[in-house]
Amino acid sequence: MSKAPRSGPYICGIDAALDVVSGKWKGLILWELATHGVRRFAELRRALPGVSEKMLTQHLRELEADGLVHREVHAEVPPRVEYSLTEHGRTLNQALAPLGAWGSARIRREGHGTAGPVG
């Protein structure tokens, strides 16, 4: 079920930011697009084990509506659709980098697995 769009009022900046990145997969989609530049739907799906087609589609649509992801449809048969970050999406990903570093440190500290690249 899609969440209702919010337009504020927000309690603070963190409230507004978390509204945009809420959901298990949005941060990972942003990280994947920042890491690889342009990705097709199937590439994103393979890169995010456990995400359903429905959830990936929903999150990509929400990220596009929020101006964070650009969706480009190439006029080919079959149609080729590519996703990339907008400038606004890149700035959000940069803002999330310290949170990713904090999470990687927590993984190491708590012994919850191996901490990969920051993000």
Summary of the structure (lengths in Angstrom):
residues: 119
radius of gyration: 15.2
end to end distance: 27.0
largest distance: 49.8
contacts: 289
relative contact order: 0.14
helix: 54%
strand: 12%
